């Protein structure tokens, strides 16, 4: 394999992992919603199944922590890629939000307040 193929392989696995975690979070949230709906439909007390519902919510928290970790991994891989002098590399879905947002038009000759800071 050449360098581009290796990088594409790693990028593909990274994006698949990110998507799998997002899907798992959605599924776990659906489970909690289903548990609450079932309890309501059966006219059961909120105390009923509180422990199992709490465990399902702990699962969501753990999946969220895993998602934060894989996003951090993604950022580190981007840094490594640049450090190795390989420039910008794009793979997968490219609907990421822009790093900078356009400034709103100035009114009354007053400069708009900065919306965020960016490392240069």
Secondary structure by P-SEA (a helix, b strand, c coil): ccaaaaaaaaaaaaaaaaaaaaaaaaaaaaaaaaaaaaaaaaccccccaaaaaaaaaaaaaaaaaaaaaaaaaaaaaaaaaaaacccccccccccccccccccccccccccccccccccc
